Amino acid sequence: MKTFVITGGNSGLGYECAKNIAMTHKDNFVILACRNASKANAAIDLLVKETNNENIAFMELDLASLDSIRNFAAKFATSDYPPLYALVCNAGLILVDKTHYTQDGFEMTFGVNDIGHFLLTTMLLDKMADNGRIVFVSSATHDPAEKTGIAEPVYENARLLAYPTDEKQDKGMIKLGQRRYTTSKLCNIYLAYEFAERIKQQTDKHISVNAFNPGEMAGTGFSRTFPPIVKFIMKYVLPAVRLFRQPKDSVENSGKVLATLITDTRFNGITGRYFDGMQEKNSSELSYNKENRNDLWQTSVALTKLNESETILYLK
């Protein structure tokens, strides 16, 4: 048996990924790592019915709390779950109503999408099977060349992302919230590339780490902090438009593709790559900036107060 941990696995892309992993093999054990127990347990009930696989469980995880992440890692370490094969860093958010902060004082978008997943990944590495897999869910919005229509990412340094001073630099919170989101998705790729390189150079494990763009996936709750008219368009209009597009834009199809990247033997040994759906391609030019990668790594270590006993990787 193998264990698969999916952050934000109770809805949207995470749910569809969990469903497909559970359906792939009856011995696959899926853990939904989520904040809300009632929503997670409701998702489990439905997943069991849809997949006929009862090996699905909930573990509480709040990526906006370093204590919660450390508690999750500690509980997993003492659990009797099957060996950890894969970690899907899927949970993410975009906030455009105002600046929110995590329990530890970081700007929420960066704190959840990046810092939280950084700490979780570093702390679970020693529990992972030698041939395990990690996928960071990123987005095409990290790449200005994709012309996605929302604010382009801006990376100066990670400390400014954690403690922003940019509230007065943009015209309105929508643009600012978009930029914070797209920059966090760029950071997801930095983390994927940095973890891939460090695991290969610093450990004997053959764990692959890749980044994944799932597509637009209209109607997934992405717009919950947007103004009402934008919510209406994204919840009802875009899903209707999706009917006339190729199916890769649906959450169902993207969840299936993500599960395939995690489970299929075709991807054995492939690491440090960016996948647009099933297609391996180059990420943005900025995503290959090693100075930014190193800055993000060092700042993440400092912000999380990570120590050498918590990970198998070198912290410098």
KATAMO-V745281 format. One record per residue. N is the residue number from 1. RES is the residue in one letter. BURIAL is I if it has 16 or more other C-alpha atoms within 10 Angstrom, else O. D_LAST is the distance of its C-alpha to the last C-alpha in whole Angstrom. Layout:
[[N RES BURIAL D_LAST] [N RES BURIAL D_LAST]]
//
This chain:
[[1 M O 35] [2 K I 31] [3 T I 30] [4 F I 29] [5 V I 27] [6 I I 28] [7 T I 27] [8 G I 30] [9 G I 32] [10 N I 35] [11 S I 36] [12 G I 36] [13 L I 34] [14 G I 32] [15 Y I 35] [16 E I 37] [17 C I 34] [18 A I 34] [19 K I 38] [20 N I 38] [21 I I 35] [22 A I 38] [23 M I 40] [24 T I 39] [25 H O 39] [26 K O 41] [27 D I 38] [28 N I 35] [29 F I 34] [30 V I 33] [31 I I 31] [32 L I 31] [33 A I 29] [34 C I 30] [35 R I 31] [36 N O 35] [37 A I 36] [38 S O 40] [39 K O 39] [40 A I 37] [41 N I 40] [42 A O 42] [43 A I 40] [44 I I 40] [45 D O 43] [46 L O 44] [47 L I 41] [48 V I 43] [49 K O 46] [50 E O 45] [51 T I 43] [52 N O 45] [53 N I 42] [54 E I 42] [55 N I 38] [56 I I 37] [57 A I 35] [58 F I 34] [59 M I 31] [60 E I 30] [61 L I 27] [62 D I 26] [63 L I 23] [64 A I 24] [65 S I 23] [66 L I 20] [67 D O 23] [68 S I 24] [69 I I 21] [70 R I 21] [71 N O 24] [72 F I 25] [73 A I 22] [74 A O 24] [75 K O 27] [76 F O 26] [77 A O 25] [78 T O 28] [79 S O 30] [80 D O 33] [81 Y I 32] [82 P O 32] [83 P O 28] [84 L I 26] [85 Y I 26] [86 A I 25] [87 L I 23] [88 V I 25] [89 C I 23] [90 N I 26] [91 A I 27] [92 G I 27] [93 L I 29] [94 I I 30] [95 L I 32] [96 V I 34] [97 D O 36] [98 K O 34] [99 T O 31] [100 H O 30] [101 Y I 27] [102 T I 25] [103 Q I 26] [104 D O 22] [105 G O 24] [106 F I 22] [107 E I 24] [108 M I 25] [109 T I 25] [110 F I 21] [111 G I 21] [112 V I 23] [113 N I 22] [114 D I 18] [115 I I 17] [116 G I 19] [117 H I 18] [118 F I 15] [119 L I 15] [120 L I 18] [121 T I 16] [122 T I 13] [123 M I 16] [124 L I 18] [125 L I 17] [126 D I 18] [127 K I 21] [128 M I 22] [129 A I 24] [130 D I 23] [131 N O 25] [132 G I 24] [133 R I 23] [134 I I 21] [135 V I 23] [136 F I 22] [137 V I 25] [138 S I 25] [139 S I 28] [140 A I 30] [141 T I 30] [142 H I 26] [143 D I 28] [144 P I 31] [145 A O 32] [146 E O 34] [147 K O 36] [148 T O 35] [149 G O 37] [150 I I 35] [151 A I 32] [152 E I 30] [153 P I 26] [154 V O 24] [155 Y I 21] [156 E O 20] [157 N O 17] [158 A I 16] [159 R O 17] [160 L O 20] [161 L I 20] [162 A I 20] [163 Y O 22] [164 P O 24] [165 T O 27] [166 D O 29] [167 E O 32] [168 K O 34] [169 Q O 33] [170 D O 34] [171 K O 38] [172 G O 38] [173 M I 35] [174 I I 36] [175 K O 34] [176 L I 32] [177 G I 31] [178 Q I 31] [179 R I 29] [180 R I 26] [181 Y I 27] [182 T I 27] [183 T I 23] [184 S I 22] [185 K I 23] [186 L I 21] [187 C I 18] [188 N I 19] [189 I I 19] [190 Y I 16] [191 L I 15] [192 A I 17] [193 Y I 16] [194 E I 12] [195 F I 13] [196 A I 15] [197 E O 13] [198 R O 11] [199 I I 13] [200 K I 15] [201 Q O 13] [202 Q O 12] [203 T O 15] [204 D O 18] [205 K I 19] [206 H I 21] [207 I I 20] [208 S I 21] [209 V I 19] [210 N I 22] [211 A I 23] [212 F I 26] [213 N I 29] [214 P I 32] [215 G I 34] [216 E I 36] [217 M I 37] [218 A I 40] [219 G I 41] [220 T I 38] [221 G O 38] [222 F I 35] [223 S I 37] [224 R I 38] [225 T I 37] [226 F I 39] [227 P O 43] [228 P O 45] [229 I O 47] [230 V O 43] [231 K I 43] [232 F O 46] [233 I O 46] [234 M I 42] [235 K I 44] [236 Y O 47] [237 V O 48] [238 L O 45] [239 P I 45] [240 A O 49] [241 V O 48] [242 R I 45] [243 L O 48] [244 F O 49] [245 R O 46] [246 Q O 44] [247 P O 43] [248 K I 39] [249 D I 39] [250 S I 40] [251 V I 38] [252 E I 40] [253 N I 39] [254 S I 35] [255 G I 35] [256 K I 37] [257 V I 34] [258 L I 31] [259 A I 33] [260 T I 33] [261 L I 30] [262 I I 29] [263 T I 32] [264 D O 33] [265 T O 33] [266 R O 33] [267 F O 30] [268 N I 28] [269 G O 25] [270 I O 25] [271 T I 21] [272 G I 20] [273 R I 23] [274 Y I 25] [275 F I 28] [276 D I 31] [277 G I 33] [278 M I 33] [279 Q O 33] [280 E O 30] [281 K O 29] [282 N O 27] [283 S I 25] [284 S I 26] [285 E O 25] [286 L I 22] [287 S I 20] [288 Y O 19] [289 N O 18] [290 K O 14] [291 E O 13] [292 N I 14] [293 R I 12] [294 N I 9] [295 D I 11] [296 L I 12] [297 W I 8] [298 Q O 7] [299 T I 10] [300 S I 11] [301 V I 9] [302 A O 10] [303 L I 14] [304 T O 14] [305 K O 13] [306 L O 11] [307 N O 11] [308 E O 10] [309 S O 14] [310 E O 14] [311 T I 12] [312 I I 12] [313 L I 9] [314 Y O 6] [315 L O 4] [316 K O 0]]
//
